[in-house]
């Protein structure tokens, strides 16, 4: 967590916003007391990891076989 006095926060606001977006907690203080917390509305998007669902999805062997209910239409 980063605590910054309000008098110094104005000079480095873009950097504080960037740190907030990166997931760091930024608190702006006045006379040593917290008055504002910067919170990112949308965090960094995580990249998808290939194979992360391995073993979670199972497809039956007859997945692509015609359904009994539709034999009349074939």
PyMOL Python script that loads the backbone (N, CA, C, O; Angstrom):
from pymol import cmd

cmd.read_pdbstr("""\
ATOM      1  N   UNK A   1       0.859  -1.172   0.000  1.00  0.00           N
ATOM      2  CA  UNK A   1       0.000   0.000   0.000  1.00  0.00           C
ATOM      3  C   UNK A   1       0.900   1.227   0.000  1.00  0.00           C
ATOM      4  O   UNK A   1       1.888   1.300   0.731  1.00  0.00           O
ATOM      5  N   UNK A   2       0.535   2.180  -0.832  1.00  0.00           N
ATOM      6  CA  UNK A   2       1.305   3.416  -0.968  1.00  0.00           C
ATOM      7  C   UNK A   2       0.497   4.566  -0.378  1.00  0.00           C
ATOM      8  O   UNK A   2      -0.629   4.824  -0.803  1.00  0.00           O
ATOM      9  N   UNK A   3       1.076   5.256   0.603  1.00  0.00           N
ATOM     10  CA  UNK A   3       0.446   6.431   1.197  1.00  0.00           C
ATOM     11  C   UNK A   3       1.158   7.675   0.679  1.00  0.00           C
ATOM     12  O   UNK A   3       2.382   7.778   0.764  1.00  0.00           O
ATOM     13  N   UNK A   4       0.387   8.617   0.141  1.00  0.00           N
ATOM     14  CA  UNK A   4       0.955   9.841  -0.422  1.00  0.00           C
ATOM     15  C   UNK A   4       0.206  11.033   0.165  1.00  0.00           C
ATOM     16  O   UNK A   4      -1.023  11.038   0.226  1.00  0.00           O
ATOM     17  N   UNK A   5       0.961  12.040   0.595  1.00  0.00           N
ATOM     18  CA  UNK A   5       0.327  13.252   1.110  1.00  0.00           C
ATOM     19  C   UNK A   5      -0.354  14.000  -0.036  1.00  0.00           C
ATOM     20  O   UNK A   5       0.131  13.992  -1.167  1.00  0.00           O
ATOM     21  N   UNK A   6      -1.454  14.631   0.259  1.00  0.00           N
ATOM     22  CA  UNK A   6      -2.257  15.296  -0.770  1.00  0.00           C
ATOM     23  C   UNK A   6      -1.480  16.402  -1.488  1.00  0.00           C
ATOM     24  O   UNK A   6      -1.737  16.672  -2.662  1.00  0.00           O
ATOM     25  N   UNK A   7      -0.548  17.034  -0.810  1.00  0.00           N
ATOM     26  CA  UNK A   7       0.238  18.092  -1.458  1.00  0.00           C
ATOM     27  C   UNK A   7       1.186  17.524  -2.506  1.00  0.00           C
ATOM     28  O   UNK A   7       1.502  18.206  -3.481  1.00  0.00           O
ATOM     29  N   UNK A   8       1.644  16.292  -2.325  1.00  0.00           N
ATOM     30  CA  UNK A   8       2.535  15.655  -3.287  1.00  0.00           C
ATOM     31  C   UNK A   8       1.771  14.873  -4.352  1.00  0.00           C
ATOM     32  O   UNK A   8       2.306  14.612  -5.430  1.00  0.00           O
ATOM     33  N   UNK A   9       0.532  14.500  -4.062  1.00  0.00           N
ATOM     34  CA  UNK A   9      -0.244  13.673  -4.979  1.00  0.00           C
ATOM     35  C   UNK A   9      -0.555  14.399  -6.286  1.00  0.00           C
ATOM     36  O   UNK A   9      -0.599  13.771  -7.344  1.00  0.00           O
ATOM     37  N   UNK A  10      -0.766  15.688  -6.228  1.00  0.00           N
ATOM     38  CA  UNK A  10      -1.078  16.447  -7.444  1.00  0.00           C
ATOM     39  C   UNK A  10       0.058  16.443  -8.444  1.00  0.00           C
ATOM     40  O   UNK A  10      -0.165  16.457  -9.654  1.00  0.00           O
ATOM     41  N   UNK A  11       1.284  16.424  -7.930  1.00  0.00           N
ATOM     42  CA  UNK A  11       2.444  16.441  -8.819  1.00  0.00           C
ATOM     43  C   UNK A  11       2.658  15.112  -9.532  1.00  0.00           C
ATOM     44  O   UNK A  11       3.203  15.080 -10.635  1.00  0.00           O
ATOM     45  N   UNK A  12       2.236  14.020  -8.913  1.00  0.00           N
ATOM     46  CA  UNK A  12       2.505  12.703  -9.500  1.00  0.00           C
ATOM     47  C   UNK A  12       1.227  11.892  -9.720  1.00  0.00           C
ATOM     48  O   UNK A  12       1.251  10.664  -9.643  1.00  0.00           O
ATOM     49  N   UNK A  13       0.121  12.568  -9.992  1.00  0.00           N
ATOM     50  CA  UNK A  13      -1.158  11.885 -10.165  1.00  0.00           C
ATOM     51  C   UNK A  13      -1.142  10.841 -11.273  1.00  0.00           C
ATOM     52  O   UNK A  13      -1.656   9.743 -11.059  1.00  0.00           O
ATOM     53  N   UNK A  14      -0.577  11.127 -12.451  1.00  0.00           N
ATOM     54  CA  UNK A  14      -0.567  10.075 -13.486  1.00  0.00           C
ATOM     55  C   UNK A  14       0.152   8.799 -13.036  1.00  0.00           C
ATOM     56  O   UNK A  14      -0.284   7.694 -13.360  1.00  0.00           O
ATOM     57  N   UNK A  15       1.240   8.948 -12.297  1.00  0.00           N
ATOM     58  CA  UNK A  15       1.958   7.784 -11.802  1.00  0.00           C
ATOM     59  C   UNK A  15       1.135   7.021 -10.764  1.00  0.00           C
ATOM     60  O   UNK A  15       1.139   5.790 -10.740  1.00  0.00           O
ATOM     61  N   UNK A  16       0.435   7.758  -9.915  1.00  0.00           N
ATOM     62  CA  UNK A  16      -0.408   7.112  -8.908  1.00  0.00           C
ATOM     63  C   UNK A  16      -1.558   6.351  -9.554  1.00  0.00           C
ATOM     64  O   UNK A  16      -1.900   5.252  -9.120  1.00  0.00           O
ATOM     65  N   UNK A  17      -2.149   6.929 -10.582  1.00  0.00           N
ATOM     66  CA  UNK A  17      -3.229   6.247 -11.303  1.00  0.00           C
ATOM     67  C   UNK A  17      -2.692   4.975 -11.956  1.00  0.00           C
ATOM     68  O   UNK A  17      -3.344   3.932 -11.907  1.00  0.00           O
ATOM     69  N   UNK A  18      -1.514   5.053 -12.562  1.00  0.00           N
ATOM     70  CA  UNK A  18      -0.915   3.877 -13.199  1.00  0.00           C
ATOM     71  C   UNK A  18      -0.658   2.781 -12.170  1.00  0.00           C
ATOM     72  O   UNK A  18      -0.889   1.605 -12.451  1.00  0.00           O
ATOM     73  N   UNK A  19      -0.193   3.145 -11.005  1.00  0.00           N
ATOM     74  CA  UNK A  19       0.051   2.155  -9.960  1.00  0.00           C
ATOM     75  C   UNK A  19      -1.255   1.530  -9.489  1.00  0.00           C
ATOM     76  O   UNK A  19      -1.309   0.337  -9.190  1.00  0.00           O
ATOM     77  N   UNK A  20      -2.300   2.337  -9.425  1.00  0.00           N
ATOM     78  CA  UNK A  20      -3.599   1.823  -9.032  1.00  0.00           C
ATOM     79  C   UNK A  20      -4.127   0.824 -10.056  1.00  0.00           C
ATOM     80  O   UNK A  20      -4.694  -0.205  -9.690  1.00  0.00           O
ATOM     81  N   UNK A  21      -3.942   1.126 -11.331  1.00  0.00           N
ATOM     82  CA  UNK A  21      -4.379   0.219 -12.394  1.00  0.00           C
ATOM     83  C   UNK A  21      -3.596  -1.088 -12.341  1.00  0.00           C
ATOM     84  O   UNK A  21      -4.134  -2.152 -12.645  1.00  0.00           O
ATOM     85  N   UNK A  22      -2.333  -1.006 -11.957  1.00  0.00           N
ATOM     86  CA  UNK A  22      -1.499  -2.208 -11.856  1.00  0.00           C
ATOM     87  C   UNK A  22      -1.855  -3.074 -10.649  1.00  0.00           C
ATOM     88  O   UNK A  22      -1.296  -4.157 -10.480  1.00  0.00           O
ATOM     89  N   UNK A  23      -2.775  -2.608  -9.815  1.00  0.00           N
ATOM     90  CA  UNK A  23      -3.231  -3.417  -8.685  1.00  0.00           C
ATOM     91  C   UNK A  23      -2.703  -2.984  -7.345  1.00  0.00           C
ATOM     92  O   UNK A  23      -3.038  -3.601  -6.334  1.00  0.00           O
ATOM     93  N   UNK A  24      -1.890  -1.947  -7.293  1.00  0.00           N
ATOM     94  CA  UNK A  24      -1.379  -1.453  -6.017  1.00  0.00           C
ATOM     95  C   UNK A  24      -2.425  -0.588  -5.329  1.00  0.00           C
ATOM     96  O   UNK A  24      -3.185   0.118  -5.992  1.00  0.00           O
ATOM     97  N   UNK A  25      -2.465  -0.639  -4.013  1.00  0.00           N
ATOM     98  CA  UNK A  25      -3.379   0.207  -3.249  1.00  0.00           C
ATOM     99  C   UNK A  25      -2.720   1.552  -3.036  1.00  0.00           C
ATOM    100  O   UNK A  25      -1.602   1.633  -2.528  1.00  0.00           O
ATOM    101  N   UNK A  26      -3.414   2.605  -3.424  1.00  0.00           N
ATOM    102  CA  UNK A  26      -2.887   3.966  -3.286  1.00  0.00           C
ATOM    103  C   UNK A  26      -3.856   4.756  -2.410  1.00  0.00           C
ATOM    104  O   UNK A  26      -5.040   4.881  -2.721  1.00  0.00           O
ATOM    105  N   UNK A  27      -3.327   5.285  -1.311  1.00  0.00           N
ATOM    106  CA  UNK A  27      -4.135   6.080  -0.382  1.00  0.00           C
ATOM    107  C   UNK A  27      -3.524   7.473  -0.303  1.00  0.00           C
ATOM    108  O   UNK A  27      -2.322   7.632  -0.091  1.00  0.00           O
ATOM    109  N   UNK A  28      -4.376   8.478  -0.479  1.00  0.00           N
ATOM    110  CA  UNK A  28      -3.940   9.873  -0.362  1.00  0.00           C
ATOM    111  C   UNK A  28      -4.332  10.360   1.026  1.00  0.00           C
ATOM    112  O   UNK A  28      -5.470  10.198   1.468  1.00  0.00           O
ATOM    113  N   UNK A  29      -3.359  10.959   1.696  1.00  0.00           N
ATOM    114  CA  UNK A  29      -3.575  11.387   3.079  1.00  0.00           C
ATOM    115  C   UNK A  29      -3.503  12.906   3.199  1.00  0.00           C
ATOM    116  O   UNK A  29      -2.909  13.589   2.365  1.00  0.00           O
ATOM    117  N   UNK A  30      -4.125  13.412   4.263  1.00  0.00           N
ATOM    118  CA  UNK A  30      -4.025  14.828   4.621  1.00  0.00           C
ATOM    119  C   UNK A  30      -3.711  14.871   6.105  1.00  0.00           C
ATOM    120  O   UNK A  30      -4.468  14.354   6.927  1.00  0.00           O
ATOM    121  N   UNK A  31      -2.594  15.487   6.437  1.00  0.00           N
ATOM    122  CA  UNK A  31      -2.132  15.552   7.828  1.00  0.00           C
ATOM    123  C   UNK A  31      -1.989  14.162   8.442  1.00  0.00           C
ATOM    124  O   UNK A  31      -2.272  13.958   9.622  1.00  0.00           O
ATOM    125  N   UNK A  32      -1.543  13.205   7.618  1.00  0.00           N
ATOM    126  CA  UNK A  32      -1.305  11.856   8.109  1.00  0.00           C
ATOM    127  C   UNK A  32      -2.534  10.976   8.201  1.00  0.00           C
ATOM    128  O   UNK A  32      -2.425   9.810   8.580  1.00  0.00           O
ATOM    129  N   UNK A  33      -3.714  11.509   7.861  1.00  0.00           N
ATOM    130  CA  UNK A  33      -4.952  10.731   7.940  1.00  0.00           C
ATOM    131  C   UNK A  33      -5.433  10.409   6.528  1.00  0.00           C
ATOM    132  O   UNK A  33      -5.422  11.291   5.670  1.00  0.00           O
ATOM    133  N   UNK A  34      -5.853   9.176   6.262  1.00  0.00           N
ATOM    134  CA  UNK A  34      -6.322   8.810   4.933  1.00  0.00           C
ATOM    135  C   UNK A  34      -7.616   9.541   4.577  1.00  0.00           C
ATOM    136  O   UNK A  34      -8.549   9.594   5.378  1.00  0.00           O
ATOM    137  N   UNK A  35      -7.662  10.107   3.359  1.00  0.00           N
ATOM    138  CA  UNK A  35      -8.872  10.812   2.916  1.00  0.00           C
ATOM    139  C   UNK A  35      -9.397  10.282   1.581  1.00  0.00           C
ATOM    140  O   UNK A  35     -10.592  10.382   1.304  1.00  0.00           O
ATOM    141  N   UNK A  36      -8.510   9.717   0.752  1.00  0.00           N
ATOM    142  CA  UNK A  36      -8.928   9.226  -0.565  1.00  0.00           C
ATOM    143  C   UNK A  36      -8.184   7.933  -0.866  1.00  0.00           C
ATOM    144  O   UNK A  36      -6.996   7.800  -0.571  1.00  0.00           O
ATOM    145  N   UNK A  37      -8.911   6.970  -1.465  1.00  0.00           N
ATOM    146  CA  UNK A  37      -8.276   5.744  -1.935  1.00  0.00           C
ATOM    147  C   UNK A  37      -8.498   5.649  -3.437  1.00  0.00           C
ATOM    148  O   UNK A  37      -9.634   5.718  -3.906  1.00  0.00           O
ATOM    149  N   UNK A  38      -7.412   5.490  -4.193  1.00  0.00           N
ATOM    150  CA  UNK A  38      -7.519   5.331  -5.637  1.00  0.00           C
ATOM    151  C   UNK A  38      -7.807   3.861  -5.947  1.00  0.00           C
ATOM    152  O   UNK A  38      -7.077   2.965  -5.522  1.00  0.00           O
ATOM    153  N   UNK A  39      -8.883   3.636  -6.695  1.00  0.00           N
ATOM    154  CA  UNK A  39      -9.283   2.276  -7.044  1.00  0.00           C
ATOM    155  C   UNK A  39      -9.491   2.218  -8.547  1.00  0.00           C
ATOM    156  O   UNK A  39     -10.224   3.036  -9.104  1.00  0.00           O
ATOM    157  N   UNK A  40      -8.861   1.272  -9.202  1.00  0.00           N
ATOM    158  CA  UNK A  40      -9.020   1.115 -10.650  1.00  0.00           C
ATOM    159  C   UNK A  40     -10.398   0.530 -10.943  1.00  0.00           C
ATOM    160  O   UNK A  40     -10.846  -0.392 -10.262  1.00  0.00           O
ATOM    161  N   UNK A  41     -11.061   1.066 -11.951  1.00  0.00           N
ATOM    162  CA  UNK A  41     -12.361   0.540 -12.351  1.00  0.00           C
ATOM    163  C   UNK A  41     -12.209  -0.786 -13.078  1.00  0.00           C
ATOM    164  O   UNK A  41     -13.034  -1.685 -12.919  1.00  0.00           O
ATOM    165  N   UNK A  42     -11.175  -0.906 -13.861  1.00  0.00           N
ATOM    166  CA  UNK A  42     -10.907  -2.158 -14.567  1.00  0.00           C
ATOM    167  C   UNK A  42      -9.426  -2.479 -14.413  1.00  0.00           C
ATOM    168  O   UNK A  42      -8.559  -1.695 -14.797  1.00  0.00           O
ATOM    169  N   UNK A  43      -9.162  -3.638 -13.851  1.00  0.00           N
ATOM    170  CA  UNK A  43      -7.777  -4.045 -13.669  1.00  0.00           C
ATOM    171  C   UNK A  43      -7.161  -4.512 -14.974  1.00  0.00           C
ATOM    172  O   UNK A  43      -7.810  -4.529 -16.019  1.00  0.00           O
ATOM    173  N   UNK A  44      -5.917  -4.884 -14.893  1.00  0.00           N
ATOM    174  CA  UNK A  44      -5.238  -5.396 -16.066  1.00  0.00           C
ATOM    175  C   UNK A  44      -5.894  -6.705 -16.490  1.00  0.00           C
ATOM    176  O   UNK A  44      -6.222  -7.543 -15.650  1.00  0.00           O
ATOM    177  N   UNK A  45      -6.080  -6.873 -17.773  1.00  0.00           N
ATOM    178  CA  UNK A  45      -6.646  -8.116 -18.266  1.00  0.00           C
ATOM    179  C   UNK A  45      -5.589  -9.199 -18.202  1.00  0.00           C
ATOM    180  O   UNK A  45      -4.449  -9.019 -18.630  1.00  0.00           O
ATOM    181  N   UNK A  46      -6.000 -10.314 -17.663  1.00  0.00           N
ATOM    182  CA  UNK A  46      -5.083 -11.438 -17.609  1.00  0.00           C
ATOM    183  C   UNK A  46      -5.108 -12.157 -18.950  1.00  0.00           C
ATOM    184  O   UNK A  46      -6.162 -12.322 -19.565  1.00  0.00           O
ATOM    185  N   UNK A  47      -3.953 -12.573 -19.380  1.00  0.00           N
ATOM    186  CA  UNK A  47      -3.888 -13.324 -20.619  1.00  0.00           C
ATOM    187  C   UNK A  47      -4.410 -14.730 -20.371  1.00  0.00           C
ATOM    188  O   UNK A  47      -4.207 -15.311 -19.305  1.00  0.00           O
ATOM    189  N   UNK A  48      -5.083 -15.259 -21.378  1.00  0.00           N
ATOM    190  CA  UNK A  48      -5.585 -16.615 -21.267  1.00  0.00           C
ATOM    191  C   UNK A  48      -4.420 -17.593 -21.323  1.00  0.00           C
ATOM    192  O   UNK A  48      -3.463 -17.407 -22.075  1.00  0.00           O
ATOM    193  N   UNK A  49      -4.520 -18.608 -20.533  1.00  0.00           N
ATOM    194  CA  UNK A  49      -3.464 -19.606 -20.500  1.00  0.00           C
ATOM    195  C   UNK A  49      -3.955 -20.844 -21.235  1.00  0.00           C
ATOM    196  O   UNK A  49      -4.951 -21.458 -20.850  1.00  0.00           O
ATOM    197  N   UNK A  50      -3.245 -21.197 -22.292  1.00  0.00           N
ATOM    198  CA  UNK A  50      -3.622 -22.350 -23.089  1.00  0.00           C
ATOM    199  C   UNK A  50      -3.586 -23.614 -22.240  1.00  0.00           C
ATOM    200  O   UNK A  50      -2.610 -23.881 -21.540  1.00  0.00           O
ATOM    201  N   UNK A  51      -4.650 -24.374 -22.312  1.00  0.00           N
ATOM    202  CA  UNK A  51      -4.717 -25.641 -21.584  1.00  0.00           C
ATOM    203  C   UNK A  51      -5.183 -25.522 -20.155  1.00  0.00           C
ATOM    204  O   UNK A  51      -5.085 -26.491 -19.402  1.00  0.00           O
ATOM    205  N   UNK A  52      -5.688 -24.370 -19.749  1.00  0.00           N
ATOM    206  CA  UNK A  52      -6.075 -24.190 -18.346  1.00  0.00           C
ATOM    207  C   UNK A  52      -7.319 -24.994 -17.969  1.00  0.00           C
ATOM    208  O   UNK A  52      -7.557 -25.219 -16.782  1.00  0.00           O
ATOM    209  N   UNK A  53      -8.114 -25.429 -18.941  1.00  0.00           N
ATOM    210  CA  UNK A  53      -9.315 -26.216 -18.648  1.00  0.00           C
ATOM    211  C   UNK A  53      -9.108 -27.703 -18.918  1.00  0.00           C
ATOM    212  O   UNK A  53     -10.069 -28.472 -18.965  1.00  0.00           O
ATOM    213  N   UNK A  54      -7.862 -28.101 -19.094  1.00  0.00           N
ATOM    214  CA  UNK A  54      -7.572 -29.496 -19.392  1.00  0.00           C
ATOM    215  C   UNK A  54      -8.087 -30.381 -18.262  1.00  0.00           C
ATOM    216  O   UNK A  54      -7.810 -30.146 -17.086  1.00  0.00           O
ATOM    217  N   UNK A  55      -8.842 -31.400 -18.649  1.00  0.00           N
ATOM    218  CA  UNK A  55      -9.392 -32.338 -17.680  1.00  0.00           C
ATOM    219  C   UNK A  55     -10.725 -31.897 -17.099  1.00  0.00           C
ATOM    220  O   UNK A  55     -11.353 -32.667 -16.373  1.00  0.00           O
ATOM    221  N   UNK A  56     -11.178 -30.684 -17.394  1.00  0.00           N
ATOM    222  CA  UNK A  56     -12.452 -30.190 -16.853  1.00  0.00           C
ATOM    223  C   UNK A  56     -13.620 -30.423 -17.803  1.00  0.00           C
ATOM    224  O   UNK A  56     -14.775 -30.437 -17.380  1.00  0.00           O
ATOM    225  N   UNK A  57     -13.320 -30.606 -19.087  1.00  0.00           N
ATOM    226  CA  UNK A  57     -14.372 -30.753 -20.088  1.00  0.00           C
ATOM    227  C   UNK A  57     -14.292 -32.168 -20.662  1.00  0.00           C
ATOM    228  O   UNK A  57     -13.218 -32.648 -21.024  1.00  0.00           O
ATOM    229  N   UNK A  58     -15.443 -32.818 -20.735  1.00  0.00           N
ATOM    230  CA  UNK A  58     -15.495 -34.169 -21.275  1.00  0.00           C
ATOM    231  C   UNK A  58     -16.581 -34.222 -22.331  1.00  0.00           C
ATOM    232  O   UNK A  58     -17.707 -33.782 -22.097  1.00  0.00           O
ATOM    233  N   UNK A  59     -16.244 -34.760 -23.493  1.00  0.00           N
ATOM    234  CA  UNK A  59     -17.206 -34.920 -24.580  1.00  0.00           C
ATOM    235  C   UNK A  59     -17.442 -36.409 -24.768  1.00  0.00           C
ATOM    236  O   UNK A  59     -16.495 -37.186 -24.883  1.00  0.00           O
ATOM    237  N   UNK A  60     -18.709 -36.803 -24.798  1.00  0.00           N
ATOM    238  CA  UNK A  60     -19.021 -38.224 -24.925  1.00  0.00           C
ATOM    239  C   UNK A  60     -18.615 -38.747 -26.295  1.00  0.00           C
ATOM    240  O   UNK A  60     -18.497 -37.982 -27.253  1.00  0.00           O
ATOM    241  N   UNK A  61     -18.403 -40.051 -26.381  1.00  0.00           N
ATOM    242  CA  UNK A  61     -17.954 -40.675 -27.618  1.00  0.00           C
ATOM    243  C   UNK A  61     -18.983 -40.539 -28.740  1.00  0.00           C
ATOM    244  O   UNK A  61     -18.609 -40.474 -29.912  1.00  0.00           O
ATOM    245  N   UNK A  62     -20.264 -40.495 -28.401  1.00  0.00           N
ATOM    246  CA  UNK A  62     -21.304 -40.402 -29.426  1.00  0.00           C
ATOM    247  C   UNK A  62     -21.798 -38.966 -29.634  1.00  0.00           C
ATOM    248  O   UNK A  62     -22.940 -38.757 -30.044  1.00  0.00           O
ATOM    249  N   UNK A  63     -20.969 -38.010 -29.361  1.00  0.00           N
ATOM    250  CA  UNK A  63     -21.349 -36.596 -29.456  1.00  0.00           C
ATOM    251  C   UNK A  63     -21.892 -36.223 -30.834  1.00  0.00           C
ATOM    252  O   UNK A  63     -22.882 -35.498 -30.937  1.00  0.00           O
ATOM    253  N   UNK A  64     -21.253 -36.713 -31.882  1.00  0.00           N
ATOM    254  CA  UNK A  64     -21.657 -36.307 -33.226  1.00  0.00           C
ATOM    255  C   UNK A  64     -22.581 -37.309 -33.913  1.00  0.00           C
ATOM    256  O   UNK A  64     -22.806 -37.203 -35.119  1.00  0.00           O
ATOM    257  N   UNK A  65     -23.115 -38.270 -33.183  1.00  0.00           N
ATOM    258  CA  UNK A  65     -24.076 -39.221 -33.739  1.00  0.00           C
ATOM    259  C   UNK A  65     -25.448 -38.562 -33.837  1.00  0.00           C
ATOM    260  O   UNK A  65     -25.783 -37.706 -33.018  1.00  0.00           O
ATOM    261  N   UNK A  66     -26.254 -38.957 -34.843  1.00  0.00           N
ATOM    262  CA  UNK A  66     -27.608 -38.390 -34.966  1.00  0.00           C
ATOM    263  C   UNK A  66     -28.464 -38.741 -33.752  1.00  0.00           C
ATOM    264  O   UNK A  66     -28.328 -39.817 -33.170  1.00  0.00           O
ATOM    265  N   UNK A  67     -29.331 -37.832 -33.387  1.00  0.00           N
ATOM    266  CA  UNK A  67     -30.228 -38.035 -32.248  1.00  0.00           C
ATOM    267  C   UNK A  67     -31.401 -38.910 -32.662  1.00  0.00           C
ATOM    268  O   UNK A  67     -31.868 -38.844 -33.800  1.00  0.00           O
ATOM    269  N   UNK A  68     -31.873 -39.729 -31.730  1.00  0.00           N
ATOM    270  CA  UNK A  68     -33.015 -40.603 -31.996  1.00  0.00           C
ATOM    271  C   UNK A  68     -34.254 -39.803 -32.402  1.00  0.00           C
ATOM    272  O   UNK A  68     -35.000 -40.237 -33.280  1.00  0.00           O
ATOM    273  N   UNK A  69     -34.483 -38.671 -31.793  1.00  0.00           N
ATOM    274  CA  UNK A  69     -35.678 -37.860 -32.056  1.00  0.00           C
ATOM    275  C   UNK A  69     -35.710 -37.294 -33.476  1.00  0.00           C
ATOM    276  O   UNK A  69     -36.776 -36.911 -33.958  1.00  0.00           O
ATOM    277  N   UNK A  70     -34.580 -37.236 -34.144  1.00  0.00           N
ATOM    278  CA  UNK A  70     -34.508 -36.593 -35.462  1.00  0.00           C
ATOM    279  C   UNK A  70     -34.314 -37.604 -36.607  1.00  0.00           C
ATOM    280  O   UNK A  70     -34.030 -37.201 -37.735  1.00  0.00           O
ATOM    281  N   UNK A  71     -34.462 -38.899 -36.334  1.00  0.00           N
ATOM    282  CA  UNK A  71     -34.291 -39.893 -37.379  1.00  0.00           C
ATOM    283  C   UNK A  71     -35.307 -39.727 -38.503  1.00  0.00           C
ATOM    284  O   UNK A  71     -34.993 -40.031 -39.654  1.00  0.00           O
ATOM    285  N   UNK A  72     -36.508 -39.257 -38.206  1.00  0.00           N
ATOM    286  CA  UNK A  72     -37.548 -39.062 -39.226  1.00  0.00           C
ATOM    287  C   UNK A  72     -37.168 -37.973 -40.214  1.00  0.00           C
ATOM    288  O   UNK A  72     -37.649 -37.982 -41.347  1.00  0.00           O
ATOM    289  N   UNK A  73     -36.328 -37.046 -39.819  1.00  0.00           N
ATOM    290  CA  UNK A  73     -35.965 -35.934 -40.683  1.00  0.00           C
ATOM    291  C   UNK A  73     -34.734 -36.208 -41.536  1.00  0.00           C
ATOM    292  O   UNK A  73     -34.358 -35.373 -42.358  1.00  0.00           O
ATOM    293  N   UNK A  74     -34.119 -37.330 -41.362  1.00  0.00           N
ATOM    294  CA  UNK A  74     -32.886 -37.637 -42.086  1.00  0.00           C
ATOM    295  C   UNK A  74     -33.123 -38.569 -43.244  1.00  0.00           C
ATOM    296  O   UNK A  74     -32.182 -38.923 -43.954  1.00  0.00           O
TER     297      UNK A  74
END
""", "prot")
cmd.dss("prot")
cmd.show_as("cartoon", "prot")
cmd.util.cbc("prot")
cmd.orient("prot")
